Amino acid sequence: MINSQGDNIFSRKYNDFLVIGHRGASSEAPENTLKAFERAIELNADYIEFDLQKTLDN
């Protein structure tokens, strides 16, 4: 798996942990919002997981 910077996330050492903001920082802001994503970045999350859905108008 490659992140947006082109780094292979599986190349980290065995004992390193990744912090992934589930739907941003969903415990501190409404999930899947810019506010939640910004808060996850402030909390030093390595990655942000979010939901994406295609609409009828693309």
Secondary structure, 3 states (H helix, E strand, C coil): CECCCCCEHHHCCCCCCCCEEECCCCCCCCCCCHHHHHHHHHCCCCEEECCCCCCCCC
